[in-house]
């Protein structure tokens, strides 16, 4: 296939629905072979059908991202088959309860941190050598406005995203002298299941659909996007440098 990502190998987490599904489809349409990671087998199979209809190709990986050794095995499998990874999109996330910090259940706190933060660290740990093997490795992690502008009751979710941003900036500094780049993107309010859970009284039709984010993710995944350790704010189409 031809396209902006022709011949690229791109891994997308949380690929079975929402933003992840949109990104996986867009990458496949632009010529990438997509490694689609999610817990839901049915959702992955539906995505595969959509990608095949586009003329693209995908490898489906049913995986709970709390399975650290599973992420390690994934890195080994990618190395064995392709020897490199061109794009990593760390999109999967969980909201947890919107509640006062003092009321958060410890098990729920641990789960939010495990998925939103630790899993992305495990991905970096497993896939960093493969991104370095690419001619232009690109890592893109999904954050939220509450990471830098905390709101009462967003508790574990806001903390996990703030920590994610710090981690990505650290990683970006460590790969600054390589061809790889690491950045993060704030999608802004988007018509997803997570948004509906966070804002149950909001009219979802008032929000842009995940498809509206395609160009933003394609931009950050491209070899010509050479910024490193920056935030791309999708609603304003602007770059925030630190």
N, C-alpha and C positions, 0 to 999 in steps of 0.2 A: 504493500500500500504506500501511497504518497501522503504527504501531510507534514505538519510542523514537527511531529515526533516520529517520523518514519524511521523504522529500524531500532527504536529505543525500547528498552525493557523498563517498565514502570510498575512499581508496587503501590497499591492503594489499600489502606486499612479502612474498615467500616464500609466496605464496598457494596454491601447488599441493599442499602437504602440511602435516602437523603442525599447529602452533599457527596458522600463517597461514591454512590452509584452514578451520579451525574459526572463526576470527575473521571471515573473509570470509562464510561461511555465516550466522553469527549476525547480522552487520550487514545482510545482504540480507534475512533473515527479519524484521528490525526496520525494514525500509522503505528502507534506503540503496541507492543505485546504487553497486555495488562496481567499482572499477578494480583488477583482480586482476593483479599483477605477479609473474612467475616465469620461470625459464629453461625449464621443462619444458612444452612445448606440450600433450602428452597429459594431464598433470595439470590444466592450466588448463581443458581441454575437459571433463574429468570434473567439475571444480568448476562450470563453467557449466551442465552438465546438472542438477546438484544445486540450484543457485540457481534455475534455471527451474522445477524441480519445486516449489520453495517459493513460486513466483509472483513472484520478484524478477528483477532485471536486473543484468547485469554487462558490463563491457568488459574483454576479455582483452588483456594486454600481455606478449607473450613478450620478455623483456629480461634480459640479463646485467647485473647492477648494477655490474660493473666498467667498463661502457661509460658513462663520464661524459657525453659528448655525447648519448648516447641518453636519459639522464635529463633533460638540458636540453630535448631535443625533446619528451619526455613532458610537461614543464611547459607548453611552448608549445601542445601539442595540447589539454591540459585547459583552458587559457585560451581557446582558440579555441571550444571546444564549450560550456563551462559558465561561464567567467569567474571561477570560484572553486573552492576545495577546502575541504570542511568537516572532514574527518578524514584524517590521515595516520598509518598504523601502520607503523613501521620494524621489521619482524619478521625479515627474511631474515638469516641468519648462517651462518658455517662454523666448525667446531670446530678444525680443524688437528690436529696430533699432540700428544698429551700426553707431553711429553718435557722433559728439562732445557733451560733457556734456551740454554745453550752448544751444544746439539745441534740446535737448530731450523734447518732448511734455509732459507736466505734467501728463496727463491722462495715457500715456504709461508708464511713470516712476512709477506711482501708481500701474499699473497692474503688472509690473515686480516684484515689491516688494511684492505685495499681493500674487502672486503665488509662487515665489521662496523663500520668507522669511516668511511672515506672516502666510501663510497656513501651513508651517512646524511647526511654533510655536503653531498654533491652534491644529495640530495633537499631538504634545507633550502634550499640556494642556489636551486634551481629552483622550489620550491613555496611558499616564504615569502610572496611577493606574493599568491598565491592563497589561502593560509590567512588572510591579513589581510583579504581581500575577503569572507570568510565572516562571518556574524553571530556565530559562536562557533567559530572554527577551533581544532581540537584535534590536536596532534601527540603520538603515543605511541610510545616506543621500547622495545624489549625488551632488558633487561639480564640480569645473572646475579649470584648471591650471591658468586661469586669475584671480582667487581669490587671489593668492599669487604672481602672476607675471602679474600685470595689463598691458594691451595693449591699446594704444590710440584708442579711438572710441568704445571700448566695453562697455562703459558707465554704464547704469543701470544694465546690466547683471553681469558685474564684481563686482560691488558694492554689489549686492544682494547675490552673492556667498561668498564674503568675510564676509559679515554679517552672513550668514548661518553657516560658519565655526566657527565663534566666538560663536554663539548660541549653536551649538552642543558641543563645548568644555565646555561651561558653564554647559550644561545639564549633560554631562558626569561627571563633577566634583560633581554635586549634587547627582548622583546615584552611586557614587564610592563605597559606603558601602553596596550596594544592589547586587542582583544577575544579575541585568540588566546592559547592556553596550550600549554605543552610540558612533558611529564612522562615518566617512564619506569617500567616495570613489571618486577618480578622474578617470573616465573611459578613458580619453585621446581621441584623435581623433577617431571617430566612424562613421560608415556609417548610419547616421540618417537624417531625414528631417530637423532637427534643424541645423546640420552641413552643409547641402547643402545650407540652407538659409544664414548661416554665411560666407560660402566660396563657392560662386556660380561658380567660375572658377576651382574648384578642381575636379579631377576625383574621383568619389565616389568609383570606383573599386580599388583605391589605398589604401583604408582604411579598417581596419578590420570590419566585421559585428558585430552587437550587440551580436550574439551568442558567440563571443569570450570572452565575459565578464561573462559567466555563472559561471565558477569556482570561480571567484573573489567574486561575490555576495553570492554564496553558502558558501564560506569560512567565510565571515563576519557574515552570518546568523547563523552559527553553534555554538552550545553550547561550543565547545572546543576553540573557538576564544575568549579569555578573555581580549584582549587589550581593552583599554577604552580611548576615546577622541583622537584617532589617525587618521591619513589620510592613506588610502591604495591607493597607486598609481598603477593602473592596468597596464599601459604600462611597467613599470619597475618591477612589482610584488614586490614592496618594501613598507615598513611601515615608515611613517614619524611621529616621536614623537615630541611633543612640550614642 
